[in-house]
């Protein structure tokens, strides 16, 4: 694992880039008792938000309530990240149409006009990011046997973005 010091804004930029590149991660609500589920994320960096398209009749959506605590976990190459925040349901057919892709259609075969479609908005609060600069095998070895190296950085506008 790299031990170079990273600036907070660079850490946050790397995180956003990884989510934009990978898009697919695991979204979960720890207090719900449900397992995390694979979801396709859309990023709005300026607002520090992630957006997901879901169906209103799923256990995940039903468990949200008012701004439920959530976590989105993503891996992209040598980066592993866990982002936490608050999840809320938004009804916005225009945004659904804007975010609709073939990837989303594969998960939601009812189509973009399915009346059960809703958006999940994740207002991101903080994140932990691990970078395995020498590859995942090296990362696993260091994590398991040496505890790895931990670097804490402050990202502008983020209460806590931690690099490991």
Secondary structure, DSSP 8 states (H G I E B T S, - for coil): -------HHHHHHHHHHHHHHH-EEEEE-GGGT---EEEE-EEETTTTEEEEEEETTSHHHHTT-SSEEEEEEEEETTEEEEEEEEEEEE--HHHHHHH--HHHHHH-TT-TT-TTEEEEEEEEEEEEEEE-TT-HHHHHHIIIII----EEE--TT-SEEEE-
